Amino acid sequence: MNTTTLRRGRRATSIALLCTATALISCTAGEPPEQDEDSADIAVRNDDSAEPALDATSVSIQRLEKPTAFADTRIFVTLSKTDAAKLVNPQVVGAGDEDAPIVLRDDGKGGDEKAGDLVFTGLAFADLDALKARAEAEAKEDVKEVPQFTGRSVEKFVPAVGLDLEKFFGGGVIELPGAPKLLFSLANAQHSLMITDPSVVRDFTRTYDPCTDEGDAMGPWSFGHLFTELANQPLTGIDPSDLVEDWLASWLTAQLPGSASIPVPARPMMQQLIDDWRNASGGGALDLKKAPFRLLAIVNRVDLARRGKGGGGYGGGIGGDFLDAGEGRFVFGLVLPDGYSTKGYNKPGVLDEKTNCMLTPFTVIFEYKIDRPGCEKVRDWAQQWRALDTLPFGATYNDALQAITDQFTAAGASPTRGNESALGQLRTNDFLMAPLWQMREHQLPLPTGFLKPHQVADTVELFHNDTNSLGSWIATNLMQLPPQSFPWAGASDVPSPGTFWDGAHAALDTLLITSGPGNDDNDSRHNFSLSACSGCHARETDAEFTHIDNRTPLGRTQEAILSEFLLGEKVNPFFDNTVTGNLHFVDDPSITPRGGVINPTNPQHRRSFRDLEFRQQKLVEFATQSCLKVPVLDPKLVEEALVFKKPLPEDLFQGADAVDVKELPSFALERLGDAAVAQVH
């Protein structure tokens, strides 16, 4: 059996084909993972596979003139002749996942207007209140065009088209637009996505600055508090101080985490940090009130919400309904306060002369999983964050933000995870302890225990770079498989900022034609490299090691510097996050080594990253999405239509009991195009 994804051009607009003879949509398919970054690499955890895409030319909806007990809306998906010919049964496809399948038919029956016109029709309940809310919100935005993203880079700008609800309620057919009609605002992004404002990260009723010894070192946004909640001592019996020291001590010996084939070398200098922290604690156990980590950012990653059974991925994921609501994160920077030694380290960083505190190139990120499955729960979560946009920074804002963060940082927030913590992984980004730049990942084991080293997802061993084996793998999979599916995945050491990932040229030259716009299929190599921490933090985005920089003195008017990858524009470095107005472009690093010439009009030669804008599109989309309700069908009817090509009955719901709409499974109507797809052969 092969799997495939339907798209409109290079932008995902997918529907699902029925998968097996015994179950609806029991297989899923992946798209190229969309990579992004904060201060540590990001894992695309997706075990799905896929074949080349089919094209869905449009997805539209129409209000039924006479709603029934089983539907009030028709859904139309139009296929090209070429792709319709690939169907097992050219009159039947299905959308959604196995918990919420929608039959789409092109047989001229059951709501379909004309057989064989390549317009496949389905029936469901639309979330009318949500559609109205989205239309009202879009009507307030005077936006002419919005960026259209391919992966994490801007492919082009397209006209901004909002929902025409007046036409919909009048019985007309409206096509579902893609990105919300939204004017990107950096101010909003820094209110609800990437929160670095000093009034937040230096709210000394909630967090602590070890450089100035100000604040509540066990406040709800402090390093000490977060580790205390991770330990969950009443449940596990683990002292939070022991949890921290055991975590740091893992640097002192070589590690072979997960599937890594080469040990991660020891960092002996970590002992000096442990000793200095112990001395600051008065000897004995490490005092979490003296933790030398200062808060840099609180980050909303709802854009990482995974979708579809067994699937998922960056940028909203693949599949039917939502599996979760993405991640919530805290980013800290290691500092060496007065009294800590700075000798012996590789590159201690920047000295804050006002406090005599060394600001090091060592960042730690707590990445919490938001276990809120389903369209409605994801929408509620996105709305909580979006409501922050209406509040000015200050006490009321911080109260509202803490009400959100407490939901995922508290002990017991996720009973099915290690220590019942919602932590997905703890990541570090380190150029302090030794010359080789290094990233590490630790996870809490089930059911309880200390943090364990885990391979850094989506990053393979460095010796595979520029090899025939890697090149062949990229060319064969065309990035339909995520990087951790690479047979030798699992590494932590990463090289210089000039690094990007590539395969031996002989294997990839057929994917790379440098003659002009539209003739280049280099996204496979690019997506692989961008998904690797050592690509995203290096040459693939022209980043300088971090995307949130710890080497900046924080004060009332100063905050951590963000990368151009996040902001999408050139940044005034070392001073503030003031953008210069010049768009940030990155030339593809593999073109020139192959003897090609950069063509600035080719979006695969010269990419523009505007990641906060990408994330804001997702946040608005999820906060305003309509949760389509799907009446449960008899799978035998669909199975017979697919496998035996039997005609479907005129009325799929004949003889069925009346349904309670509130109890029906659902998925986001606007994201119908992202449904997992599979086809029987």
VOGU-3710 file (C-alpha; in Angstrom, 3 decimals, decimal comma):
1> mntttlrrgr> 0,000/0,000/0,000  1,278/3,450/-0,889  0,378/6,669/0,821  0,152/10,124/-0,630  -0,865/13,683/0,125  -3,170/15,917/-1,895  -2,025/19,501/-2,257  -2,880/22,676/-4,060  0,393/23,496/-5,768  3,238/23,697/-3,258
11> ratsiallct> 0,839/24,618/-0,473  -0,791/21,766/1,416  -4,478/21,283/0,667  -4,946/17,595/1,296  -7,786/15,160/1,607  -7,732/11,523/2,566  -8,252/8,423/0,515  -9,655/5,345/2,187  -6,890/3,187/3,472  -7,643/-0,456/4,199
21> atalisctag> -10,357/-2,982/3,643  -11,179/-3,174/7,320  -10,758/0,338/8,684  -11,300/3,909/7,578  -8,190/6,028/7,210  -6,102/3,806/9,415  -2,909/4,953/7,727  -1,424/8,433/7,722  1,001/10,273/5,547  3,600/12,869/6,298
31> eppeqdedsa> 4,664/16,065/4,600  8,110/17,577/4,661  8,528/18,675/8,264  8,532/22,394/8,777  11,426/23,408/11,012  11,739/26,316/13,340  13,774/27,311/16,348  14,004/29,061/19,646  17,225/28,510/21,602  17,445/24,772/21,028
41> diavrnddsa> 16,698/22,414/18,198  13,205/21,113/17,626  12,164/17,550/16,998  9,773/16,547/14,283  8,328/13,388/15,776  6,585/11,695/12,886  6,823/8,052/11,931  4,729/8,293/8,773  5,749/7,738/5,174  4,405/9,081/1,915
51> epaldatsvs> 4,547/8,967/-1,865  4,492/11,974/-4,224  1,514/14,296/-3,811  -1,823/14,484/-5,596  -3,399/17,879/-6,261  -6,648/19,153/-4,794  -7,424/22,301/-6,732  -9,889/23,697/-4,190  -11,838/23,051/-0,975  -15,206/24,811/-0,598
61> iqrlekptaf> -18,312/24,721/1,610  -21,999/25,497/1,190  -24,792/25,842/3,733  -27,580/23,325/3,128  -30,881/24,934/2,207  -32,609/22,419/4,465  -30,316/21,112/7,224  -30,969/17,521/8,293  -30,468/15,588/11,512  -27,062/14,513/10,154
71> adtrifvtls> -25,613/17,571/8,412  -26,038/21,268/7,727  -23,137/21,857/5,334  -21,788/20,436/2,098  -18,029/20,161/1,572  -16,573/20,199/-1,938  -13,090/18,994/-2,863  -12,055/19,346/-6,500  -9,411/17,064/-8,005  -7,528/17,288/-11,267
81> ktdaaklvnp> -8,237/14,720/-13,976  -4,795/13,238/-13,526  -5,232/12,685/-9,824  -8,820/11,520/-10,006  -7,630/8,803/-12,384  -5,374/7,473/-9,623  -8,290/6,671/-7,324  -9,212/3,045/-6,736  -12,862/3,987/-7,080  -13,161/7,254/-9,036
91> qvvgagdeda> -16,479/7,982/-7,343  -15,456/7,735/-3,674  -12,757/9,202/-1,450  -12,716/9,913/2,261  -11,365/12,736/4,391  -10,344/12,961/8,017  -8,998/10,189/10,212  -10,476/6,899/11,338  -12,247/8,546/14,263  -13,915/11,170/12,072
101> pivlrddgkg> -14,174/10,003/8,439  -16,092/12,026/5,882  -17,251/10,323/2,700  -16,620/12,464/-0,372  -18,490/11,222/-3,416  -18,579/12,079/-7,110  -21,480/9,836/-8,117  -24,244/12,450/-8,447  -26,021/11,189/-5,315  -26,327/12,058/-1,632
111> gdekagdlvf> -25,736/15,768/-2,135  -23,265/15,495/-5,014  -24,597/17,489/-7,945  -22,993/15,812/-10,934  -21,292/12,464/-11,326  -17,802/12,489/-12,753  -17,233/16,249/-12,618  -14,244/15,766/-10,291  -16,009/17,722/-7,532  -16,258/15,339/-4,557
121> tglafadlda> -18,989/16,194/-2,054  -19,370/15,384/1,637  -21,819/16,222/4,439  -21,131/17,431/7,986  -21,999/20,057/10,605  -20,151/23,369/10,401  -19,238/25,373/13,488  -21,256/28,440/12,560  -20,339/30,534/15,595  -16,638/30,057/14,912
131> lkaraeaeak> -17,057/30,905/11,229  -18,823/34,127/12,203  -16,098/35,015/14,693  -13,371/34,486/12,117  -15,213/36,551/9,493  -15,711/39,393/11,983  -12,054/39,331/12,992  -10,860/39,347/9,390  -13,210/42,208/8,508  -11,331/44,391/10,991
141> edvkevpqft> -8,001/43,794/9,251  -7,186/46,108/6,344  -4,731/43,691/4,790  -4,050/43,491/1,074  -1,736/40,489/0,963  -0,221/37,848/3,215  2,898/35,697/2,901  2,469/32,159/1,668  4,950/29,830/3,319  6,687/26,780/1,949
151> grsvekfvpa> 8,018/25,059/5,006  9,365/27,920/7,112  10,302/30,272/4,279  8,161/32,746/2,380  7,497/31,525/-1,137  5,490/34,541/-2,235  2,858/37,027/-1,142  -0,757/36,344/-2,105  -3,930/38,456/-1,932  -5,553/38,394/1,507
161> vgldlekffg> -9,017/36,866/1,181  -11,316/36,528/4,176  -14,349/34,319/4,664  -17,465/35,603/2,875  -20,041/34,564/5,458  -22,811/36,629/3,907  -22,525/34,554/0,768  -22,335/31,335/2,798  -25,499/32,029/4,801  -27,200/33,016/1,568
171> ggvielpgap> -26,629/29,529/0,232  -23,619/30,329/-1,893  -20,465/28,262/-2,260  -17,370/29,806/-0,675  -13,836/28,563/-1,096  -11,844/28,157/2,074  -8,927/30,578/2,096  -5,571/29,482/3,359  -3,697/31,823/5,701  -5,920/34,088/7,815
181> kllfslanaq> -6,325/37,651/6,672  -3,843/39,022/9,167  -1,541/41,998/9,409  1,584/40,729/11,134  2,481/42,695/14,219  5,789/42,189/15,979  4,207/43,772/19,051  1,502/41,102/19,060  4,062/38,363/18,478  5,962/39,569/21,528
191> hslmitdpsv> 2,729/39,543/23,540  1,476/36,073/22,670  4,255/34,092/20,964  7,798/35,156/21,876  7,612/36,967/25,201  10,892/38,632/26,125  9,754/41,956/27,531  11,690/42,970/30,675  8,418/43,493/32,555  7,878/39,738/32,175
201> vrdftrtydp> 11,314/38,133/32,358  12,282/40,484/35,186  9,026/40,268/37,108  10,734/39,700/40,433  7,556/38,490/42,089  7,739/35,519/39,731  11,358/34,979/38,753  14,943/35,696/39,789  18,051/37,364/38,385  21,212/35,675/39,758
211> ctdegdamgp> 23,354/38,512/38,411  21,722/41,080/40,692  20,360/38,660/43,321  16,921/40,193/42,837  13,561/38,485/42,812  11,829/35,360/44,035  14,199/32,479/43,273  11,347/29,996/43,687  8,700/32,072/41,924  6,469/30,404/39,310
221> wsfghlftel> 8,720/31,478/36,429  12,030/30,686/38,112  14,482/27,943/37,213  14,259/26,569/40,758  10,476/26,351/40,708  10,350/24,620/37,331  12,843/21,968/38,468  10,899/21,487/41,699  7,765/20,788/39,683  9,689/18,415/37,376
231> anqpltgidp> 10,882/16,426/40,384  7,354/16,147/41,804  8,895/14,924/45,053  5,604/13,932/46,780  5,048/11,420/43,962  8,600/10,365/43,084  10,598/10,874/46,266  13,223/12,708/44,181  14,730/15,799/45,785  14,729/18,647/43,224
241> sdlvedwlas> 18,334/19,476/44,117  19,357/15,906/43,332  17,463/16,071/40,038  19,419/19,154/38,985  22,827/17,839/40,040  22,244/14,458/38,415  21,292/16,271/35,190  24,435/18,404/35,219  26,630/15,434/36,175  25,703/13,709/32,915
251> wltaqlpgsa> 28,144/16,117/31,212  31,030/14,631/33,193  31,052/11,255/31,429  30,703/10,240/27,803  27,081/9,481/26,896  25,539/7,278/24,230  21,941/8,478/24,188  19,182/6,650/22,358  20,173/5,528/18,881  23,406/7,522/18,729
261> sipvparpmm> 26,280/5,436/17,345  29,109/7,649/18,603  29,399/8,600/22,280  28,856/12,229/23,159  32,168/13,244/24,755  32,380/14,355/28,355  32,557/18,017/29,318  34,857/18,030/32,390  34,396/21,781/32,879  30,870/21,130/34,095
271> qqliddwrna> 32,430/20,085/37,415  33,659/23,639/37,902  30,142/24,990/37,455  28,750/22,409/39,892  31,454/23,270/42,451  30,863/27,016/42,139  27,109/26,552/42,536  27,736/24,347/45,589  30,001/26,982/47,107  27,336/29,637/46,517
281> sgggaldlkk> 24,906/27,294/48,270  27,093/27,124/51,381  28,282/23,582/50,632  26,260/20,386/50,476  23,282/20,153/48,138  22,801/22,639/45,310  20,473/25,370/46,517  17,863/25,990/43,829  17,418/29,492/45,234  20,959/30,126/43,996
291> apfrllaivn> 20,457/28,676/40,502  22,699/30,604/38,064  20,072/30,691/35,318  18,111/33,777/34,326  14,839/33,811/32,383  15,151/34,977/28,770  11,777/34,163/27,227  8,406/32,484/27,627  7,356/30,978/24,316  4,039/29,804/22,909
301> rvdlarrgkg> 4,484/27,019/20,338  0,891/26,245/19,451  2,145/26,103/15,851  3,697/22,733/16,747  0,276/21,172/17,345  0,285/17,652/15,913  -2,613/16,430/13,810  -3,835/13,062/12,695  -3,573/9,551/14,024  0,056/8,526/14,370
311> gggygggigg> 1,240/11,653/12,630  2,345/15,112/13,450  4,917/17,668/12,654  6,057/21,233/12,790  3,700/23,902/11,587  0,436/22,268/12,516  1,147/18,712/11,584  -0,535/16,240/9,310  -3,771/14,366/9,759  -7,355/14,775/10,799
321> dfldagegrf> -8,106/16,058/14,285  -5,525/17,540/16,647  -3,489/15,201/18,823  -2,287/18,036/21,058  -1,935/21,810/21,214  1,804/22,051/20,601  4,226/23,171/23,296  4,790/25,840/25,922  8,375/26,795/26,705  10,676/28,585/29,107
331> vfglvlpdgy> 14,125/29,662/27,893  16,937/30,362/30,377  20,524/31,497/29,994  23,389/30,334/32,199  25,209/33,189/33,899  28,297/33,205/36,093  27,660/35,705/38,906  30,376/37,468/40,851  32,274/34,759/42,763  32,000/32,140/39,988
341> stkgynkpgv> 35,203/31,321/38,139  35,349/32,127/34,437  38,740/30,547/33,794  39,076/27,333/31,811  35,877/27,646/29,832  35,913/27,647/26,055  34,270/31,049/25,529  32,735/32,483/28,698  30,690/35,073/26,812  30,035/38,735/27,576
351> ldektncmlt> 30,822/40,450/30,876  28,056/42,634/32,271  30,213/45,307/33,842  27,379/46,677/35,979  27,011/43,393/37,865  30,371/41,713/37,137  28,292/38,813/35,832  29,421/36,701/32,869  26,650/36,066/30,324  27,543/32,731/28,748
361> pftvifeyki> 26,665/31,072/25,432  24,778/28,306/27,242  20,991/28,197/27,053  18,450/25,806/28,561  14,935/25,334/27,265  12,075/23,589/29,058  9,779/22,225/26,338  6,374/21,210/27,701  3,809/19,215/25,753  0,294/20,628/25,777
371> drpgcekvrd> -1,796/17,459/25,938  -5,065/18,938/24,691  -6,392/16,771/21,861  -9,237/17,825/19,593  -10,198/20,867/17,608  -12,170/22,560/20,393  -9,415/22,184/22,998  -6,746/23,497/20,640  -8,959/26,443/19,750  -9,507/27,233/23,441
381> waqqwraldt> -5,762/27,048/24,094  -4,961/29,367/21,181  -7,636/31,814/22,331  -6,092/32,004/25,794  -2,772/33,111/24,307  -4,361/35,428/21,782  -6,266/37,213/24,523  -2,886/38,454/25,792  -2,691/40,721/22,742  -5,413/42,903/24,239
391> lpfgatynda> -3,478/43,555/27,460  -0,620/46,034/27,914  2,475/44,716/29,640  2,146/45,024/33,381  0,640/43,344/36,420  -2,654/42,361/34,763  -0,821/40,924/31,771  1,525/38,880/33,967  -1,396/37,525/35,991  -3,053/36,354/32,769
401> lqaitdqfta> 0,189/34,864/31,443  0,820/32,943/34,656  -2,722/31,566/34,520  -1,684/30,026/31,180  1,785/28,795/32,114  0,657/27,216/35,391  -1,446/24,837/33,351  1,614/23,102/31,908  4,403/23,709/34,436  2,643/22,379/37,547
411> agasptrgne> 3,520/18,965/38,952  0,899/16,454/37,878  -0,030/18,437/34,751  0,360/15,328/32,584  -0,320/12,042/34,438  0,726/9,929/31,442  4,256/11,373/31,238  7,389/10,864/33,304  7,049/12,155/36,889  3,547/13,225/35,749
421> salgqlrtnd> 5,194/16,335/34,325  4,173/17,822/30,991  7,857/18,165/30,066  8,566/16,730/26,645  12,284/17,383/26,686  14,881/19,597/28,316  17,301/21,001/25,741  20,665/22,721/26,083  22,699/24,706/23,594  26,332/24,887/24,682
431> flmaplwqmr> 29,460/26,570/23,360  30,818/27,201/26,857  32,213/23,938/28,169  34,486/22,958/25,255  35,325/24,117/21,707  32,831/21,876/19,917  29,384/23,424/19,825  27,039/20,936/21,424  23,346/20,405/21,911  21,876/17,903/24,344
441> ehqlplptgf> 18,437/16,627/25,138  17,152/14,992/28,328  13,770/13,409/28,996  11,969/12,130/32,069  11,459/8,352/31,998  8,176/6,555/32,660  6,768/6,239/35,196  9,220/8,250/37,307  12,919/8,917/37,540  15,814/11,267/36,883
451> lkphqvadtv> 16,371/13,036/33,577  17,934/10,700/31,019  20,061/11,689/28,008  18,200/11,320/24,732  19,505/11,724/21,213  18,913/15,148/19,726  16,097/14,483/17,300  16,470/15,271/13,591  20,255/15,480/13,775  22,405/12,660/12,448
461> elfhndtnsl> 26,050/11,950/13,135  28,268/14,567/11,520  30,336/12,037/9,569  27,265/11,344/7,375  27,334/14,866/5,974  28,285/15,045/2,281  28,159/11,266/1,883  26,574/9,164/-0,833  24,432/7,381/1,733  22,868/10,609/3,021
471> gswiatnlmq> 22,471/12,004/-0,473  20,761/8,864/-1,696  18,466/8,823/1,319  17,383/12,441/0,766  16,878/11,892/-2,954  14,905/8,692/-2,410  12,627/9,964/0,342  12,211/13,490/-1,013  11,801/14,570/2,611  8,524/12,701/2,957
481> lppqsfpwag> 10,159/11,011/5,934  11,397/13,060/8,872  15,149/13,171/9,599  14,965/10,875/12,618  13,850/8,134/10,212  17,332/8,309/8,721  18,924/4,960/9,605  21,725/6,540/11,618  19,795/9,270/13,453  20,887/10,352/16,893
491> asdvpspgtf> 23,708/12,779/17,610  24,570/15,684/19,861  27,845/17,244/18,736  27,293/19,899/16,123  29,908/21,892/14,205  30,624/25,503/13,289  28,078/28,204/12,358  29,008/27,710/8,702  27,642/24,175/8,599  24,738/22,999/6,469
501> wdgahaaldt> 23,586/19,482/5,632  24,038/17,982/2,198  24,493/14,638/0,499  27,119/13,662/-2,021  26,422/15,711/-5,123  26,034/12,759/-7,458  22,964/11,634/-5,540  21,277/15,033/-5,421  22,192/16,712/-8,704  18,993/15,437/-10,294
511> llitsgpgnd> 17,064/17,415/-7,674  18,989/20,622/-8,245  18,769/22,472/-11,538  20,243/25,960/-11,301  19,177/27,347/-14,656  16,272/29,479/-13,517  13,134/30,051/-11,441  10,809/27,116/-11,026  13,341/24,542/-12,210  14,840/23,800/-8,821
521> dndsrhnfsl> 13,724/20,959/-6,553  16,232/21,590/-3,797  13,672/21,760/-1,002  14,414/18,146/-0,042  17,989/18,907/0,924  16,990/22,217/2,462  14,248/20,714/4,636  16,589/18,027/5,906  19,226/20,602/6,793  16,735/23,022/8,324
531> sacsgchare> 15,265/20,255/10,477  18,689/19,463/11,907  19,714/21,610/14,863  23,117/22,138/13,274  21,492/23,477/10,104  18,874/25,707/11,654  21,394/27,211/14,087  23,971/27,629/11,353  24,335/28,234/7,611  20,859/27,140/6,536
541> tdaefthidn> 19,380/30,206/8,241  22,585/32,239/8,649  22,034/32,080/12,397  24,807/32,788/14,861  24,475/29,808/17,174  21,297/30,921/18,985  17,902/32,335/18,082  17,459/33,831/21,552  20,742/35,293/22,766  21,796/35,118/26,410
551> rtplgrtqea> 24,798/37,406/25,877  22,799/40,610/26,375  22,578/42,580/29,624  18,924/42,494/30,636  17,414/45,612/32,099  14,253/47,638/32,053  14,867/48,700/28,462  16,909/45,732/27,301  15,793/42,235/26,357  17,299/39,165/24,733
561> ilsefllgek> 18,203/39,614/21,082  16,159/37,530/18,644  17,545/36,107/15,422  16,719/37,381/11,967  15,232/33,952/11,254  12,524/34,764/13,796  12,018/38,423/12,971  12,263/38,175/9,188  14,248/41,394/8,980  17,743/42,588/9,658
571> vnpffdntvt> 18,305/43,305/13,327  20,322/46,035/14,997  22,688/43,620/16,788  23,900/43,863/20,367  21,595/46,774/21,157  17,922/45,896/20,779  15,447/44,076/18,548  14,829/47,105/16,327  14,451/45,860/12,775  16,147/47,841/10,035
581> gnlhfvddps> 13,411/47,412/7,435  15,677/45,308/5,224  14,255/41,845/4,587  16,330/38,906/5,731  17,344/36,630/2,853  19,489/33,501/2,929  21,119/32,151/-0,218  20,901/28,381/-0,500  24,335/27,144/0,590  24,416/24,169/-1,793
591> itprggvinp> 24,033/26,074/-5,066  27,508/27,550/-5,384  29,414/24,364/-4,380  27,636/22,577/-7,216  28,859/25,141/-9,726  25,523/26,934/-9,889  24,743/30,616/-9,625  22,272/32,048/-7,134  19,156/33,261/-8,909  17,518/35,773/-6,545
601> tnpqhrrsfr> 14,111/35,312/-8,195  14,047/31,596/-7,397  12,565/31,021/-3,904  14,613/27,835/-3,632  17,832/29,728/-4,258  17,153/32,715/-2,006  14,838/32,110/0,964  13,206/34,583/3,304  12,433/33,387/6,829  9,777/35,217/8,855
611> dlefrqqklv> 9,135/32,620/11,494  7,261/34,732/14,011  4,878/35,720/11,249  4,422/32,062/10,340  3,645/31,293/13,976  1,220/34,179/14,254  -0,687/32,916/11,222  -1,034/29,570/12,964  -2,093/31,132/16,254  -4,833/33,212/14,634
621> efatqsclkv> -5,924/30,299/12,481  -6,231/27,932/15,435  -7,928/30,546/17,627  -10,612/31,192/15,004  -10,976/27,741/13,457  -14,335/26,089/12,884  -14,527/22,614/14,381  -16,305/20,502/11,799  -18,590/17,874/13,328  -18,695/14,565/11,510
631> pvldpklvee> -21,645/12,143/11,755  -20,436/8,600/12,338  -20,863/6,334/9,311  -21,168/2,597/8,824  -17,630/1,671/7,698  -18,960/-1,368/5,856  -20,674/0,874/3,292  -17,458/2,683/2,524  -15,387/-0,482/2,548  -17,636/-2,082/-0,036
641> alvfkkplpe> -17,548/1,032/-2,189  -13,777/1,141/-2,111  -12,746/-2,485/-2,243  -15,595/-3,921/-4,294  -16,560/-0,718/-6,110  -20,167/-1,086/-5,051  -22,291/2,051/-5,362  -23,026/3,970/-2,203  -26,648/4,315/-1,129  -28,360/7,618/-1,838
651> dlfqgadavd> -28,742/8,225/1,896  -25,693/7,215/3,915  -27,613/7,730/7,164  -30,778/5,807/6,348  -31,969/3,974/9,436  -29,383/5,625/11,680  -30,326/7,052/15,050  -30,449/10,803/15,517  -27,111/12,287/16,601  -26,089/14,646/19,392
661> vkelpsfale> -23,891/17,128/17,570  -21,938/17,950/20,735  -20,837/14,329/21,053  -19,626/13,900/17,465  -15,931/13,717/16,567  -14,534/16,795/14,863  -11,577/18,360/13,139  -10,800/21,868/11,961  -12,729/22,747/8,830  -10,082/25,223/7,687
671> rlgdaavaqv> -7,487/22,465/7,913  -9,426/19,877/5,964  -6,629/20,123/3,458  -4,176/18,697/5,969  -5,975/15,392/6,451  -3,852/12,270/6,342  -4,108/10,445/3,050  -3,690/6,877/1,901  -4,685/4,877/-1,145  -5,057/1,131/-1,612
681> h> -3,221/-0,452/-4,571
//
